[in-house]
Amino acid sequence: MTEDIRALEDAVTRESRVTDLITAEVGKVISGQRYTIERILIGLLSDGHVLLEGVPGLAKTMVVRTLAQTLSLKFGRIQFTPDLLPSDVIGTTVFDPRQVSFSVRRGPVFANLLLADEINRAPAKVQSALLEAMQERQVTLGEKTNPLPTPFLVLATQNPLEQEGTYPLPEAQLDRFMLKLKVDYPSREEEREMLLRMTAGRLPLANAVATGDDVARARVTSQRVFVDQKIHEYVLDLVRASRRPRERGLADLSKLIEYGASPRASIALVQAARAHAFLRHRAFVSPEDVKAIAPDVLRHRVTLTYEAEADRISPDSVVSRILEHVAVP
């Protein structure tokens, strides 16, 4: 057993070095945004999609594009608009009169890193076109099912301020995003560095420092990170507290929560906590890993009541109360 643990520690130390290289290379282009970069890497390692929410101009698109450059992965971008059609996302079948047959014309979804820019700009019919791709990693066109490349990660953005002409994401689709990130303004020092880089006359470029195979090995190793049974119980306590807060001694939250997190949240918490520990070169998950990643996993899975929204209570504040109350193992 000791040899197995030592072998796992060696594997984590060896394979996690690639994430340091990626982070450093992205940092040559992007000033700050370490939280965003780290969470996207967690999604990549955990095979989970990421929803980024922030006002325009915070370099969300540039972060995703730069990350794809460092990994030599295919990058695809879809600008969601009200007149977008499902075929604009996944592709369609086209009739060829010369061959008297139909051929498949693939859409931009066939990429490793897919940026769904302003995803809430398109109606539900277009948003749902991504559901099969996000859940099954495949797209059905006509009578043929087409597998998506590996790795496949959807990184969607939305603007929290502008609500006119937008379509809220269905709950079923929100639940398929492993993480929802709140992208904030940079600090003064980070913005100063950004000014120097972007006004120097020559934009910085990221070099490829890893490959898809490196990501695949890191992904396999990160999901071997040890999770103690007490951590599993802690995760279950957190998620179940969001469903039945009164039973967990949080009676004041029962009138604020309409629906709690789904079982998919429990799975995502464990997977993301493993990746969080892996990025810190640890071969085991600690309660701090779970607490660090819990807001990103739970904030879009906890549905508040009308009374909570009227009182301007945010999901983050509810999740924070749960984290403060549930005992840490």
N, C-alpha and C positions, 0 to 999 in steps of 0.2 A: 504493500500500500504506500509506504514511504517513497519507493522508487517511482510509482505511478504519479504521485503528487509532484515529485521533483521533475519528472519528465514533462508534466503539464506546465509547471512554472517555467521550464526552459523553453517550451514551445510558445508560451505567451510572451516571454521576453523577446524571443527571436522574431515572431510574426508581427508583434505590435510596433516594431521599429518602423514599419512602412507607414503607419499612421502619423508618426512624428515627421517623416519626410514629406508626406502630403500636406500636413498642417503648416509646416515651415514654407513650403513652396507656394501654397495659397496665400500665406501671409506676405509674400513678396509683392503681391498684387493688391490684396484686400487689407486695408488698415482697420484693425479691430475686428469686430464680428466673430470673436473666438467662440462665443457661445453658439452662434448659428452654425459655424463650420463644424464644431464638435458634434452637435446634434444631427447634422446631416450625415456625418460619418457613422454615428450610431445607427441611423436608419439604414445606411448602406451595409453595415456589418450585420444588422438584424433582419435584413430583407424586408424592411418596413418603409412605407411611404411617409412623406413629410409635408405638412401644410404650414406655410410661412405667412404670418399676418403682420403687416406693417405698412406704414404710409409710403407713398412713392419716393424714390430717391435714396433708399437705404442699401443699395447694391445687392438686392436679393438675386436679381438675374445674373449679375457679374460673379457672385459667389458660386452659383451653380455651374456657369460656363467655365470658370477657372478650375473648379474641381474636376470637371470632365477633361480639361486639358492635362492636368497633372496625372490622370489615370489612363490616358490614351483611349478613352471610351467615346462611343458615339453619342453626341448631344443632339437632342431634338427640342424644338420650342414651338408651342402653339399659343397664339394670342387669342384668348377667348373673347368673342364678341356676340351680341344678341342675334346676329344673322348667321352664326356658325352652324354647320350641319354635322351630324354624326360621322358622315363619310369624310369630312375634312379632318377628322381626328384619327379614325381607325383605317380609312381607305375604302375602297369599293371594288366591285367587279365591273369590267369594261368589256363590251362585245367587240370582237375583232371580225369584221365582215370578210376579210381575206381568208382567215383560218376557220371561219364559221364556228367560233367558239368564244367562251368567256375567259378572260385573264384577270388576275388579281393585281390591282394597283394599290400598293401599301401606303398607308398614311404615316404621318410623323411619329405616331405612337411606337413605331418599330425603332427604338433607340435604347441605349443603356440608361441614360439620364434624360428624363423627359420633363421639361419645364412647362407646366400648365399655367401660363401667366394670366392673372385675374380670372381665375376659374369661375368665380361667381358672376361673371358678366354674361355667361351663356345660360340658356334655359335648361331645365332639368333633363330634357331628352338628350341634350349634348353631354351634359355632365355624366349621365348614366352610361354613355358609350364607353366611359373609362372603367366601369365597374368590373367587367369581365377581365380586362387587362390587369387591373390592380389586384384582383383576388386570385385569378387562375393563371396569370402570366401567359395568356393566350388571347387571340382575337379570332372570332369567327366571321369569315367573309364568304357569303354565298353558302355553299355546302362544305366548305373546307375550313378546318381549324388550323390556325397558324401560330406556332409558338413564338414568344417574344425572346429577344436576346437575353443572355445572362451576363452580368446582373441587370435587373430592370427596376428602376426606381422612379416613382412619380414625385416631383417636387412642385407643389401647387402654391400660388401666391394669391392673396386677396387683400384688398384695401379696407381697413375697418372703419374709415371715416365716411366714404362716399357710399350711400345706400340707394340713390336714384339709379334705376336701370340695372339693378342687380337681382340675382336670384339666389336666395340662401341655399346652401348645399343640403340635400336630404340627409336625415340622420343616418341612414344606412351607408351612405357614402362617407360621411364624416367618420364613422366608426372604422372604416377601412384605412384611415390614416393612422399610422402608429403614433406619430407625434404631431402636435400643433405648437409651433414656435411663435413667440411674441418678439418680433424684431424691433428693437428700440433704436433711438438716435445714438450716434457715437459720442464718446466723451470729447472734451475740448482737445486733449492731446491727440486722440485718434483722428479727429477731424482736421487738425493741423497737419498731421502726417499725410492725410488724404489729399489735402490741398497741394502739398509739396510734390506728391507723386503725379497727380493728375494735371498739374499746370507746368510741369518741367519740359514740355514740348515733345516728350517721348513716353508713351504709355508703357508701363511695365508688363511683361509677358511671363506666363508660367510655363515651365518646362515639364515634360513627362518624366515623372520620377517613379512610377509604378505602372503595373499592367493589370488587366482583368484577372489574370492568374494569381497575382499577388493579393488582390481583393478576395478571391475565392478561398485562398489558403487562410487569410486572416479571418474571414467569415467563419470557416469551419472551426478554427481554434477558439475564436471568441465565444462560440456557442458550446464549447467544452468547459468554460469557466465554471468552477464549482459553486453550486447554490445549496446552502444548508437547508434542512427541513424547517428550521425556525424562520428563515427568510421567506419560504413559501407561505408559512402561516401569517407572517407579517403582511405580505402582499394580499392575501385573502382578507385579512382584517381591514385593510385600507379600502379595498374595492367594495366589500360588503357594507362598510360604514357609509358609503355613498348611496347605497340602496335602502338600508334600514337604519338611518342615523339614530333613531330613538332607542333601538336595542343596544347601541354602542354608547349610550350616555350622551348623545348629542340631540336632545329633543328640540332644541332651538333651530336645528337645521332641517327638521322634518317638514316644516312649512315652506322651506326655501327650495327643496329639491323635488322636482317633478319625477324625473327618472334618474337612476344611478347608472354607474358604468357597467358595461356588459362583460361577460366572461372573456371576450377578446382583450379587454383591458388588463386582466390578470396575466394573460399570456404575454402581452406586450410589455408589461412592467418587468417581468422576469428576463425576457430577451434583451430589453433595452438596458437593464441593470447589469447584465453580463457584459454588454458592449461598453458600458460606462466604466466598469472595472478593467476591461481589456485595454482601453485607452490609457489607463493609469498603470499599465503593466502589472496588474495583479491577477492571480489565478483563482481568486475567490470573490464572491459578492458580499459586500458589507451592507448594513442597514442604511449607511450614508449614500450608497449608490442608488438605492431604491428611493430615498427621500429626494435626492437631487433630480431624478428623472420623472418622479411622480407627477408634478404639475404639467409637464409636457404631454404625458400619457393620458391624464384625466381631464384636463380643462375642457376639451371638446366632447367628452363623453358624459359629462354631468349636465343634465338639462334642468334649468331653473324654472320655478313657477312664475306666474305672471306677477305675483306680489313681490318676489325677489327682484325681478327686472324693473318693476315700478320704483322700488327703493334703490335702484342702481347698485345692487349687489352683484359682484362678478363671480364667475365660476372659480377664478383664482383664489378669491377670499374664502370660498367654501372649501376648496381643496386644502388650503392652508390650515383651516380649522380642523379638518380631519387629520392632517399630518401632526398637528400639535397635540391632538387628543389621543390618538391611537398609540398604545405603548410600544416602544422600540425594543426588540429582543436583545 
